[in-house]
Amino acid sequence: MITGKQRSYLRGLANGIPAIFQVGKNGIDENVVRQFREALEARELVKASVLKNSIYTSREACEELAQAVDAEIVSVIGNKFVLYKESSNNKVIELPK
């Protein structure tokens, strides 16, 4: 579980990164979960967007993916959301205490 201060720090880092995933009309399947898991291992911080034709809202997609990949929800704003998971092999982000 991350603290409010850590979440705020991660939100600031997420401002500068592009959304690398899109959740669309096909929803969230095992392939999407696997891609998120691999991206979180490589980057630790991942931003995604939810398309208008998706069956999910941004909040629903974010919560389902966070639970599936065991990640922390950093933020959900509009049609974008950010997830964080500490990498086991490629730790880059140092969270404030």
MOFENQUI-V255652 format. One record per backbone hydrogen bond with DSSP energy under -1.0 kcal/mol. CO is the residue of the C=O (numbers start at 0). NH is the residue of the N-H. If there is no record, write none. Layout:
# MOFENQUI-V255652
CO|NH ; CO|NH
This chain:
# MOFENQUI-V255652
2|6 ; 3|7 ; 4|8 ; 5|9 ; 6|10 ; 7|11 ; 8|12 ; 9|13 ; 10|14 ; 13|16 ; 20|48 ; 22|50 ; 23|26 ; 28|32 ; 29|33 ; 30|34 ; 31|35 ; 32|36 ; 33|37 ; 34|38 ; 35|39 ; 36|40 ; 37|41 ; 38|42 ; 39|43 ; 43|84 ; 45|82 ; 46|19 ; 47|80 ; 48|22 ; 50|53 ; 56|60 ; 57|61 ; 58|62 ; 59|63 ; 60|64 ; 61|65 ; 62|66 ; 63|67 ; 64|68 ; 65|70 ; 71|83 ; 74|81 ; 76|79 ; 78|49 ; 79|76 ; 80|47 ; 81|73 ; 81|74 ; 82|45 ; 83|71
